[in-house]
Amino acid sequence: MTILIAYDGSADAKAAIEFAGKHLTHEPTVVLSVWEPLLVQVKRHPTAGPALLADQGEEWKELAERQAAEGAELAGKAGLTDVTARAVADQDSIWQTIVDVADELDASLIVTGSRGLGGVRSVLLGSVSNHVLHHAHRPTLIVPPAKTG
C-alpha cells in the first residue's frame, strides 16, 4: 500500500509530513502537489481573468514540481522511505485531484495538514482537507497545526 501526502509548502503541510514520519509505518509514500492550470483558474474566477492571464502556466507547473520535491525531501528527513514526488494539474478542484490520485494509487492513507496556503479563499470555498475527508473513500489523516508558545 501507499501513503499519499498532500503538500502545498505551508507550515501545516510540513507538520503533516513530520507527523507521518514519526508515527506511520514506512510504506511507499507519494508527496503530491497540485497546481491549477490557467484555464481552470479563469473558469473558477472569471472576474479575475485579466489578472490571471499575466500568470504563466509553466511557472505554476514548475512551482508545483519544486514543492513536491521539497515535500519529498522533508519526508525523507522525517524518516519516511521510498518517497516519490508528484505534481499534478488540477482539472476540477484541488481536493478532487487529491482524492483521484489517492484512488489511482490505491493509497492506504491520505495525509494532509488542516490548512494550506489558501487563506481567505479556503474560508470562502471550504477547506481542501475538509473536502478530502468527506469525499475520499479511504482513511484520511488531517494533522492540526503545531502548538505555538
ZITA-V349641 format. One record per residue. OMEGA is omega as a letter, one per 40 degrees, with the letter a starting at -180 (none if undefined). D_FIRST is the distance of its C-alpha to the first C-alpha in whole Angstrom. Layout:
omega & d_first
OMEGA & D_FIRST
OMEGA & D_FIRST
//
This chain:
omega & d_first
a & 0
i & 4
i & 7
i & 10
i & 13
a & 16
i & 19
i & 23
a & 25
i & 26
i & 27
i & 24
i & 21
i & 22
i & 22
i & 19
i & 18
i & 20
a & 18
a & 15
a & 16
a & 18
a & 16
i & 12
a & 11
i & 10
i & 7
a & 7
i & 9
i & 11
a & 14
i & 16
a & 20
i & 21
i & 25
i & 28
a & 30
a & 33
i & 34
i & 31
a & 33
i & 36
a & 35
a & 34
a & 37
a & 40
i & 43
a & 41
a & 41
i & 44
a & 42
a & 39
i & 40
i & 41
i & 37
a & 36
a & 33
i & 32
i & 32
i & 30
i & 27
i & 28
i & 28
i & 24
i & 23
i & 25
i & 23
i & 20
i & 21
i & 23
i & 20
i & 17
i & 20
i & 21
i & 17
i & 18
i & 21
i & 19
i & 17
a & 14
i & 13
a & 12
i & 13
i & 14
i & 16
i & 17
a & 20
i & 20
i & 24
i & 24
a & 26
i & 26
a & 25
a & 23
a & 21
i & 20
i & 19
i & 16
a & 16
i & 16
i & 14
i & 11
i & 12
a & 12
a & 8
a & 7
i & 6
a & 5
i & 9
i & 11
i & 14
i & 17
a & 21
i & 23
i & 26
a & 26
a & 28
i & 30
a & 33
a & 35
a & 33
i & 30
a & 33
a & 35
a & 32
a & 29
i & 26
a & 23
i & 21
i & 23
i & 23
a & 19
a & 19
a & 21
i & 20
i & 16
i & 15
a & 12
a & 12
i & 14
i & 16
a & 19
i & 20
i & 24
i & 27
i & 28
i & 31
i & 34
none & 37
//
